[in-house]
Amino acid sequence: MWSAKTNHGKLHLQFQLHPKARDPYQGGRFIVEVEHTLGEGQGRAFSGRARFDQLLTRAELETMVEHQDAVIASLPRPPASHVASYPESLRDTYLNSFEPQTGFTPGDLWLRYQTIEHVQSWLRLISGMLPSLLERAKRLDPHVIYMGSTIDLSADPHRPTNPVVITQKPVD
């Protein structure tokens, strides 16, 4: 985890591994998450948090998806015996994970890897985008929920384009 002070709190950046993505053919998955908090510590609240893909420009996001597709294309295809080890109802879903990335919910772009070369290539790509992404992350409002939404990157502070609406009152 990396943290830095901002004018209005603290910015946190962390990489998270998908806990169940350990298939010998699909490889693993990770995401990069940013959180803007008002205080010193990491808030771990839903508000003020966004994932890497939500803070990318359209061109940057297209570059990420192209790279994702290249990683997926480089993965070895599983033998029929491995596919048969999955319940029949899950086999097509499993095999779809070897197809190019066709879409995802904003904030749910899990970056695939299997080899150290994949990890290194992701780090090179991400590190090139990181300075501008961190500048954008400073404009996350610590009181707004961004997860699951595209973000209006031109707004200051940023605003989700399809915000999550919480209708349940907090429990006292």
N, C-alpha and C positions, 0 to 999 in steps of 0.2 A: 504494500500500500504506500502511496505517496500522498502527502498533504502540503498545502501552502496557504498562508493567510491571504485574505482578500480585504477589500475596503469594508465589507459588510459581514465578515465571518471567516469561514475556512472552506477550502476546496479539497475534496478527497478524491483520489483516483485509485481504483483497484481492478485487478484481473480476477475473474472467478472461473474456476473449472466446473463444468457440468458434472455432478457427482455420479451419474449413471452412464456417461458416454465413454465407455472403455472397450468397445468392440474391436477385435483384432483386425477387422477389415474397414469399418467405418472410421476408426480412430477416435480421438477425443474432440471435445468442443469447449470453447471458452468465450466469455464476454468481457467487455471492458465497461466499467460503470463509473460515473462521476456523481458526486454528491456535494451540494453547496449548503452548508449549515450556517446558522447564525452564531453559534458558540464555538468554542475551541475544539471540542471532541466531535467524533463522528456521530451523527444523529441516528442513523439507521432507521429513519422514518421513511414513509413513502413519498413525502414531499421533499422537493429540492433535489431529487434524484433523476438521472437520465442515463441511458446507455449510449455507448459510443455512436451507434448508427443513427440515433435520434439527433445528434449534434453535427452531423456531416452535411455538407452541401450536396446537392443532387449529383454533381460531378464526382465528388469524393465517394459518395455511396455507390455510384456505378463502378468506380475503381475497386471498391471493396468486394462487391458482388462478382465482378470479373475475376478477381483473385480467388475468391471462394470457389468459383466454378473450376478454376485451374487446379486448385487443391483437390476438389472432389474428383476431377477427371484423372488425377494421378493415383488415386486410391486403387489398390488391387481389388478386383471383383471377387466376392466370396464364392467358394465352390457350392455346388447344389446341396451337398451334405450339410453345410453350415446353414444355408437358407432353410433347409428342411427341419433344422432343430428348433425353429420358431413355430409357434402355433400358426396354422394355416391362415387364420384371420389377420395376422400381422405380417405375413411374408411380403405382400405388395408394398406395405408401408416401409418395411425394411429396405426393399430393393429401390424404392423411390429416393432413399438417402444417397444413392449413387448417381442420381440425375442432377443436372444443373439446378441451382437455386432459382426457383420461379417466383417466390414471394414469401413475405414474412410479415408478422405484426411489428410495427415500430417498437423498438426496444427488445426484440426477440431474435436478433440476428446472432446466432451462435456460430462462431468462427471455427472451422474444422481444421484438424491437424492429425497427422499420424507419425511424422518423422521430425527429427530435429531440424531438417531443412525447411519443413513447413513452418515450424515455430519461428525460425530465424527470418523467413520471408515475411511472416506476419509482423514481427517486431520491426523490421525495416519499413514496412508500409505504414504501420501505426505511428512509429516515431516521426515520420515525415509529416503526418497530419496532426500530431499532438499539439504543437504550439497554437495553431489556429483553433483547434477544438477546445483547449483550455481557456482561451480568451472568450469563446462562446459560452463555456460552462460558467464563467463568472457572472453571466447574466441570467442564470437559473434563479428563480425566486424560491427561497427556502420554504415558502408557504404553499406552493403549488405542486400538484401531483402531475407528473409528466409521463409516467410509465404507461405504455400501451397507446400512445398518441404520437402523431407527427408534431413537430414543434415549429412555430413561426420564428425562424432564426433572425428575422429582421426586427422583431419587437424587442424593446428594452424596458422591463425585463422580458425574457422569453415567455411565450404563451403557448399552451397546447392547442392544436387546431381542432381536436375533438376530445375535450377534457372528460375525465372520469368525474361523474357526479355522485357524491355520497349523500344518500337520502336518510340514512339511519342516524339517529341522534347518538352522541357518545354516551356510554354507560357511566353513571356517576359512581 
